[in-house]
Amino acid sequence: MAVPASRYQPSSRQYSDTVTPPEYDDDVLVRKVDISGKLSIKGISLSAGKAFRGERLGLRETQTDGNYEVWWYSTKVGVIDLKKKSITMG
């Protein structure tokens, strides 16, 4: 039986230690999440989660007044409801 070291092959893919920052459409509000995991919109501070610390999230207004979809790159990660002053992630 072969040992892992005999089967190892270096990856043919190049590793880049820099990550391209997200680009959002012009109609999307961009907010940077602070060190405690919070973002602010219209004077309201909401917790996006510590996993997003330092990240730029896109906020796209929905048809419902006071609601915004929360985007990280091209993935929708939550919804903000300004009337309830809440954010639902996931």
Order of alpha helices (4+ residues) and beta strands (2+ residues): alpha-beta-beta-beta-beta-beta-beta-beta
